[in-house]
Amino acid sequence: MATAVASARPATVRRAPRRIRPARIVLHAFLILMVVVWLFPLLWALFTSLRTYGDTALHGYISWPADGLTLINYQTFVTESDLPLYYVNTLLIALPGVVLTLLLASMVAFCCTQFSWKFNLTVLLIFTAGNLLPQQVIIVPLFLLYKATPIAMLGSIDVGTRFSFALFSDNNLLYDQYIGVILIHIVFQTGFATFVLSNYMKTITKEITESALVDGANVFRIWWSVILPLCRPALAALATLLFTFMYNDFFWALVLMKTGDKRPITTALNNLQGEFFSNNNLIAAGALLVCIPPILLYILLQKQFIAGLTLGSTKG
């Protein structure tokens, strides 16, 4: 009986050990090397930020700190750089810029993909071509334009005794205003957002728009209530990318703003750069604190961020 049961069981098949190909070893070695290359600057900045300037000046950067690691650079940066003010300034620029860019780009992409008209391809090319213009080319004419463009002064919003934000303008000019930096971000980011959203909206069949028109919905209602809900994955991915772009901007805030208390967080690092002396340990601590919000945003919206890298590359 035992022999019969044993014979009924399937024989255990021994698999030969999987052979590791040389190409796979090379690939993993290359990937590990790339991880080290990418992480080394971050880890080096972290190590530098945990040392005092006096210790590095005495023993050099390639040495273990004689007095141990310390958080004094982080404390100094938070107290001396007025970090909360710069964070608020950044949000006042980035959040409206992201929202307005997505609204404008989605309108253009909707009109160019869901309707057939004579100049839809031309309009799409004009918006997309804006990304090909180097920003440095228009510094001088844009600066003069901002200095000569009057806008209304509608008072200010006061938050406590420390934060005061002008509505549109506090000097009746477009120059040195939050709205001015927001507008330039919208101009340069709308082309990229339009290109991505138009490729995504091409996957939405036009029959949906035609059915809504037959049911009596107007164009604005179709865009807002029908198309935008279908584009939520694309909008979420683009919002992540656009916020990262605008948050990291240093160029336009430096050119179009002269008041230091209005500039975004990236300029807080520039304020640490002295004319004759720079505390690199303090700058490293500041750089790590400044990069925390984009890192947190990436962690929270990782799926949308990764999807944004390939958004619109495939159809269907």
C-alpha positions in Angstrom: 0.0 0.0 0.0 2.8 2.4 0.9 4.5 1.5 -2.3 1.4 2.3 -4.3 1.0 5.7 -2.6 4.6 6.5 -3.1 4.4 5.6 -6.8 1.2 7.8 -7.2 3.1 10.9 -6.0 4.7 12.9 -8.8 8.4 12.7 -8.8 10.2 15.8 -7.5 12.0 17.5 -10.4 15.3 19.1 -9.6 15.9 22.3 -11.4 19.3 23.1 -12.4 20.7 26.2 -10.7 20.0 29.3 -12.8 23.1 30.5 -14.6 23.9 34.1 -14.1 24.8 35.6 -17.4 27.8 38.1 -17.5 25.5 40.7 -19.1 23.3 40.6 -16.1 26.2 41.1 -13.7 27.4 44.1 -15.8 23.9 45.6 -15.7 23.6 45.3 -11.9 27.1 46.6 -11.4 26.2 49.6 -13.6 23.0 50.2 -11.7 24.7 50.1 -8.3 27.3 52.5 -9.6 24.6 54.9 -10.8 22.9 54.8 -7.4 26.2 55.6 -5.7 26.9 58.5 -8.1 23.4 60.0 -7.5 23.4 59.5 -3.7 27.0 60.6 -3.1 26.3 64.4 -3.4 23.3 64.1 -1.1 25.2 62.2 1.5 28.2 64.5 1.2 25.9 67.5 1.7 24.3 65.9 4.7 27.8 65.1 6.2 29.0 68.6 5.5 25.9 70.2 7.1 26.5 68.3 10.3 29.9 69.8 10.8 30.9 73.3 12.0 32.7 75.6 9.7 35.6 75.9 12.2 36.1 72.1 12.2 36.3 71.9 8.4 38.6 74.9 8.1 40.9 73.3 10.6 40.9 69.7 9.5 39.6 69.9 5.9 36.4 68.5 4.4 37.8 65.0 4.0 38.1 64.2 7.8 35.9 63.1 10.6 34.8 66.0 12.8 36.8 66.2 16.0 33.9 67.5 18.1 31.3 65.1 16.6 28.3 65.9 14.5 26.0 68.8 15.3 22.7 70.4 14.2 23.9 73.9 14.8 23.9 74.8 11.0 20.3 73.8 10.7 19.4 76.0 13.7 21.4 78.9 12.3 19.7 78.6 8.9 16.2 78.5 10.3 16.8 81.5 12.6 18.8 83.7 10.2 17.2 83.0 6.9 13.6 83.7 8.0 12.6 80.3 6.5 8.7 80.5 7.1 8.5 83.7 5.1 10.3 82.3 2.1 8.2 79.1 2.2 5.0 81.2 2.1 6.4 83.3 -0.7 7.1 80.2 -2.7 3.6 78.8 -2.2 2.1 82.2 -3.2 3.9 81.8 -6.5 3.8 78.1 -7.2 0.2 77.2 -6.2 -1.6 79.8 -8.3 0.9 79.2 -11.1 0.2 75.5 -11.2 -3.6 75.9 -11.1 -3.8 78.6 -13.8 -1.3 76.8 -16.0 -3.4 73.6 -15.9 -6.6 75.5 -16.5 -5.3 77.3 -19.5 -3.4 74.3 -21.0 -6.5 72.1 -20.6 -8.7 74.6 -22.4 -6.3 74.8 -25.4 -5.8 71.0 -25.5 -9.6 70.5 -25.3 -10.3 72.9 -28.2 -7.5 71.4 -30.4 -8.3 67.7 -29.8 -12.0 67.5 -29.4 -13.1 69.8 -32.2 -12.1 69.9 -35.9 -11.4 73.5 -37.1 -9.1 75.1 -39.5 -6.3 76.4 -37.2 -6.3 73.8 -34.4 -2.9 72.3 -35.4 -1.5 75.8 -35.8 -2.6 76.9 -32.4 -1.3 73.7 -30.8 2.1 74.3 -32.5 2.3 77.9 -31.4 1.7 77.0 -27.7 4.1 74.1 -27.9 6.8 76.1 -29.7 7.0 78.4 -26.6 9.0 75.8 -24.9 11.7 76.1 -27.5 12.5 79.7 -26.7 15.4 80.1 -24.4 14.5 82.2 -21.4 17.7 84.1 -21.4 16.9 85.6 -24.8 14.0 87.8 -23.5 15.6 89.0 -20.2 16.2 92.6 -21.3 12.9 93.3 -23.2 10.9 91.5 -20.5 12.5 93.4 -17.7 11.8 96.7 -19.5 8.2 95.6 -20.2 7.6 94.8 -16.5 9.1 98.1 -15.5 6.7 100.0 -17.8 3.5 98.0 -17.3 1.1 99.6 -14.7 -1.3 97.3 -12.8 -3.9 98.1 -10.1 -3.1 98.4 -6.4 -5.9 96.8 -4.5 -4.6 96.9 -1.0 -3.0 93.9 0.8 -3.8 90.9 2.9 -2.2 91.0 6.4 -1.6 87.8 8.3 -0.7 88.7 11.8 1.9 91.3 12.3 4.6 89.7 10.1 3.1 88.7 6.8 1.6 91.2 4.4 0.9 90.4 0.8 -0.1 93.0 -1.8 -3.1 92.3 -4.0 -1.7 92.6 -7.5 0.7 95.5 -6.7 2.1 97.7 -4.0 3.9 100.0 -6.4 1.4 100.1 -9.4 3.9 98.2 -11.6 4.1 94.6 -12.7 7.7 94.6 -11.7 8.6 93.3 -8.2 5.2 91.6 -7.7 4.1 88.0 -7.1 1.7 88.2 -10.1 4.6 89.1 -12.4 6.6 85.9 -11.5 3.4 83.8 -11.7 2.6 85.1 -15.2 6.1 84.3 -16.6 5.8 80.8 -15.1 2.4 80.4 -16.8 3.8 81.6 -20.1 6.8 79.1 -20.2 5.0 76.1 -18.6 1.7 76.3 -20.6 3.4 74.9 -23.8 4.7 71.8 -22.0 1.4 71.2 -20.3 -0.6 71.8 -23.5 1.6 69.3 -25.3 1.1 66.6 -22.7 -2.6 67.1 -22.2 -3.3 67.2 -25.9 -1.7 63.8 -26.3 -3.7 62.5 -23.4 -7.0 64.0 -24.7 -6.5 62.4 -28.1 -7.2 59.1 -26.4 -10.6 60.4 -25.4 -13.1 59.6 -28.2 -14.8 62.6 -29.7 -18.2 60.8 -29.5 -18.3 61.8 -25.8 -18.1 65.5 -26.7 -20.6 65.1 -29.6 -23.0 63.3 -27.3 -22.8 66.1 -24.7 -23.4 68.7 -27.4 -26.5 66.7 -28.6 -27.8 66.7 -25.0 -27.6 70.5 -24.9 -24.4 71.0 -22.9 -22.4 74.1 -23.9 -18.6 73.9 -24.6 -17.6 75.2 -21.2 -19.8 72.7 -19.4 -18.3 69.8 -21.5 -14.8 70.9 -20.7 -15.4 71.3 -17.0 -17.8 68.5 -16.3 -16.9 65.9 -18.9 -13.4 66.2 -20.1 -11.5 67.4 -17.0 -12.8 64.5 -14.8 -11.5 62.1 -17.4 -8.1 63.8 -17.3 -7.6 63.5 -13.6 -4.5 61.2 -13.9 -2.9 63.5 -16.4 -3.7 66.6 -14.3 -2.3 65.0 -11.1 0.9 64.1 -12.8 1.3 67.5 -14.4 0.6 69.3 -11.2 3.4 67.3 -9.5 5.8 68.2 -12.3 4.8 71.9 -12.6 5.0 72.4 -8.8 8.6 71.0 -8.9 9.6 73.2 -11.8 8.2 76.4 -10.2 9.4 75.6 -6.7 13.0 75.1 -7.9 12.9 78.4 -9.9 15.6 80.9 -9.1 16.2 82.7 -12.3 12.9 84.6 -12.8 12.5 85.5 -9.1 16.0 87.0 -9.2 15.4 89.0 -12.4 11.8 90.2 -11.8 11.9 90.9 -8.1 14.1 93.3 -6.2 12.5 93.1 -2.7 14.2 90.4 -0.8 11.2 89.7 1.5 9.1 88.8 -1.6 11.5 86.3 -3.1 10.9 82.5 -3.0 12.8 79.9 -1.0 15.6 79.3 -3.5 16.8 82.9 -2.9 17.2 82.2 0.8 20.2 80.1 -0.1 21.6 82.9 -2.3 21.4 85.3 0.7 23.9 83.0 2.5 26.5 83.7 -0.1 28.7 86.4 1.2 30.8 88.8 -0.9 34.1 87.7 0.6 33.2 84.7 2.7 30.8 81.7 2.3 29.9 79.2 5.0 29.6 76.1 2.9 28.4 74.0 5.9 25.6 76.4 6.5 24.7 76.4 2.8 24.6 72.6 2.7 22.2 72.6 5.7 20.0 75.2 4.0 20.0 73.2 0.7 18.8 70.1 2.5 16.0 72.0 4.3 14.9 73.7 1.1 14.6 70.4 -0.8 12.3 68.8 1.8 8.9 69.9 0.3 9.6 68.6 -3.2 10.8 65.3 -1.8 7.7 65.0 0.4 5.5 65.8 -2.6 7.3 63.2 -4.7 6.8 60.6 -1.9 3.1 61.4 -1.6 2.4 61.5 -5.3 5.0 59.0 -6.5 2.7 57.1 -8.8 1.5 60.3 -10.5 5.0 61.7 -10.8 6.3 58.6 -12.5 3.3 58.5 -14.7 4.0 62.1 -15.7 7.4 61.0 -17.2 5.7 58.9 -19.8 2.3 60.7 -20.0 1.0 60.9 -23.6 3.8 58.7 -25.0 1.3 55.9 -25.9 -2.2 56.0 -27.2 -5.0 53.7 -26.2 
